[in-house]
Amino acid sequence: MNKWTRLDNAAIIFPSVAKAKNSTIYRISAVLNETILPVCLQKALNRTIRRYPMMTMRIHKGLFWRYMESSDEPLRIKREEDYPCHPLQDKINRESLLKVFYYRRRISVEVFHAITDGSGALEFLKTLVYEYLKESGKNVSPEGLVRTAVSPVLPEEAEDSFHRCYIPGHPPKLRYSKAYQITGTYFEPYGIHVTQGVVSASAIRKIAKQQGATMTEFILALLMYMIYRQSSQDREDQRPIKVTVPVNLRQFFPSQSLRNFFAITSVEISSRQEQSLFKILCEVKEQTRKKITKPFLQDVITRNINLEKIKIARFLPLLVKDWIVKSRYFYYNDKLRTCTLTNLGKVELPESMGPFVERMEVVFYPTLNNPLNCAICTVHDNLTISFSRTIRENRIIGDFFRYLAQEYQLEVKLYSNEWGISD
């Protein structure tokens, strides 16, 4: 692999907007059935990191663009002591953009979004857990579902798939409007509180199927319904409720890239009209099935690359580019959504690893104007729904899990990191 490379199309924005209250760092974790052995985890990480050279990159500033350069600095595991998705301390330069934490039975990988998306980070975590289980004496086999530390590194893994899948053109412009914003009292000191609920994935799928929906569509509709119930108490803010949904483009376009390759779509409902869960679900199904299609997503790729190809942007100094991106993001883009729901999907593990992994988790960072986000993933029959928030108010989260338990008689196992609520 080259010693340096350009940032991919999706990665360009993240270094410009990263700050204390917008870390652009997400977390993927595996919770095992036994307490983590730090010595074994470090040895497993030493082997794993050599398999993923893209994960060792550092970001540096040029006059006009940022670029990524490989680093030979060793990566050390850390015992988790702070809230998740903590911002980088060194303004990106010289600091590792991937961190590995452990706490009791949990192995966590935190990634700066400019390096890779959730799919790339998941592949890294699967390898790390596999190598850890081997190191700790477990009899496991990759079974074609895990990249092992000794498997060959494919050139395609470092590809910017946005450019390869780009089709020149001028897709119709999309109209944007500001969204309803969740507000509350920020934690002091600032931090991220995570509430996680584990439910039966098959039970949720059954409920969704009965209503002609997918599991993601059902959870998205339920989340929007809970936000609507809160917004109905705030008659001064009647902007539409918009939830953004990242889409893994590898489902629609052939790609083996371990870099970013995702698109952002959104679903919206009116906060002025009378809403029910059924009505919202119908709207969610209609919008997602229109937008999460190859033609629609091809237009998204084309629009994004067209922006990157604007000639004047090539010759603007990086300092000016950063100012433009920050201004647009924090005063415009970040206000176009109410929150984000990301679904990592069903994680396929080798059968031999199954007995050692209880569940998996995803934590998606809140932003300055979106203090609450949601992420879900499934392994075995355990669906973990993770809410991350930077505000004390938790009505939406409480109502969400309470609705599942009371309306559908589901068993919900709740736990949290208890950040900011010790009093």
C-alpha positions, 0 to 999 in steps of 0.5 A, spaced: 500 500 500 502 507 498 505 510 504 500 516 503 493 517 499 487 522 498 481 522 503 475 518 500 469 522 498 465 521 504 471 522 509 473 529 506 468 533 511 470 529 517 476 533 519 473 539 518 467 539 522 471 534 528 470 538 535 469 536 542 461 536 541 461 533 534 467 528 535 465 524 528 468 518 532 463 512 533 464 505 536 463 498 535 463 493 540 463 485 542 460 483 549 463 476 550 461 471 555 468 471 559 472 477 562 477 480 557 484 478 558 488 484 557 495 481 555 491 476 550 487 482 547 494 486 546 497 480 542 491 479 538 491 487 536 498 486 534 496 481 529 490 484 527 493 491 525 498 488 520 492 486 516 488 492 516 494 497 514 488 503 512 487 503 520 494 505 521 493 511 517 494 518 520 491 525 517 495 531 515 494 537 512 497 540 505 496 547 502 489 545 499 487 538 501 488 533 507 491 527 506 492 520 509 499 517 511 501 510 514 504 510 521 508 505 524 507 507 531 504 501 535 497 501 537 496 500 545 489 497 548 486 501 553 482 500 559 475 504 558 475 509 563 471 515 560 464 516 556 464 513 549 466 516 542 471 521 546 473 526 541 481 526 539 485 530 543 490 532 538 486 535 533 487 529 528 495 530 527 499 525 530 494 521 534 491 514 532 484 515 529 483 508 531 482 506 538 481 499 542 478 499 549 476 493 554 472 493 560 469 487 563 467 482 558 467 488 552 472 489 547 470 496 543 473 499 537 472 507 536 474 509 529 474 516 526 469 516 521 474 519 516 478 512 516 472 507 515 465 506 515 461 501 520 462 496 515 470 497 515 470 497 522 466 491 523 470 487 519 476 489 523 472 488 530 471 481 527 478 479 526 480 482 532 475 478 536 477 472 532 484 473 534 483 474 541 479 468 542 485 464 538 490 467 543 486 465 549 485 458 547 479 457 544 478 453 538 475 457 533 475 457 525 474 463 520 469 459 516 469 464 510 466 469 515 472 473 518 478 476 515 484 472 519 490 476 521 494 472 515 489 472 510 492 476 504 490 484 504 487 485 497 488 492 493 481 493 492 480 494 500 484 501 499 479 503 494 475 509 494 469 506 491 465 513 490 470 514 484 469 508 481 462 507 481 461 515 479 457 516 473 457 523 470 451 527 470 447 532 473 441 529 477 435 533 479 437 538 485 433 536 492 430 541 496 432 541 503 428 544 509 430 545 517 428 539 521 425 539 528 430 539 533 430 535 540 433 540 545 434 539 553 439 540 558 447 538 556 450 534 561 456 538 565 461 536 564 460 534 557 459 527 555 455 522 552 450 517 556 448 511 552 442 507 554 442 500 551 436 495 550 437 488 548 430 485 545 429 478 541 431 480 533 426 474 531 420 477 535 421 484 532 422 481 525 415 478 526 412 484 529 414 488 523 412 483 518 405 483 520 405 490 518 408 489 511 415 492 514 422 490 515 425 491 522 429 497 520 423 500 518 419 498 524 424 501 529 425 507 525 417 508 525 417 507 532 423 512 534 419 517 529 413 516 533 416 517 540 419 524 537 413 526 535 409 525 541 414 529 544 414 535 539 407 535 540 408 538 546 412 544 543 407 548 539 412 553 537 417 548 533 412 545 528 418 543 523 418 536 520 421 531 524 427 528 519 431 522 521 437 520 517 439 513 515 446 511 513 446 506 507 451 501 506 452 502 498 456 495 498 449 492 498 447 496 491 454 496 488 460 491 487 465 493 492 470 490 497 473 497 500 474 497 507 474 505 507 467 509 507 462 507 502 455 509 504 450 514 503 445 518 507 438 518 506 432 521 510 425 520 512 421 525 514 414 526 517 409 532 519 409 534 526 403 539 525 398 533 523 395 528 527 400 522 527 399 514 529 405 509 529 401 506 523 400 512 519 408 513 520 410 506 518 406 507 512 410 513 510 416 510 512 415 504 508 413 509 502 419 513 503 425 508 504 423 504 498 423 510 494 430 512 496 434 506 498 434 503 491 440 503 486 438 509 481 436 514 487 443 512 491 447 513 484 444 520 484 447 521 491 454 518 489 454 523 482 452 529 486 457 528 492 463 527 486 460 533 482 461 537 489 468 534 489 470 536 482 468 543 482 474 547 479 474 553 484 474 548 490 481 545 488 485 552 488 482 554 495 487 554 501 485 548 506 483 554 511 478 557 507 475 550 505 475 548 512 471 555 514 466 554 508 465 546 510 464 548 518 459 554 516 455 550 512 455 544 516 453 547 523 449 552 521 445 549 515 446 541 514 446 539 522 439 543 522 436 539 516 435 532 521 432 531 527 437 525 529 440 519 526 438 512 526 444 507 523 443 499 522 449 495 522 445 489 520 445 482 522 453 480 524 454 474 521 459 470 525 463 463 524 459 458 528 465 456 532 465 463 535 458 463 536 458 460 543 463 466 546 460 472 543 453 474 547 451 481 543 454 486 539 453 494 540 454 500 536 454 507 539 453 513 534 456 520 536 451 525 537 452 532 534 451 539 536 444 540 534 442 533 534 443 531 542 440 524 541 442 518 536 440 511 535 444 505 532 442 498 532 445 491 530 444 484 531 448 478 533 444 471 534 437 473 536 440 479 540 438 485 537 441 491 541 438 498 540 443 503 543 441 511 544 447 516 545 445 523 548 448 529 551 442 531 554 439 529 561 432 529 558 431 521 556 423 521 555 424 519 548 428 513 550 424 511 556 417 511 552 421 507 546 423 501 550 416 502 554 412 501 548 416 495 546 415 492 553 407 494 554 404 494 547 408 488 544 409 484 551 417 484 549 422 482 554 427 488 554 434 488 558 436 495 559 443 497 561 447 504 561 454 507 562 450 512 567 454 518 565 452 524 568 446 521 572 450 519 578 446 525 582 
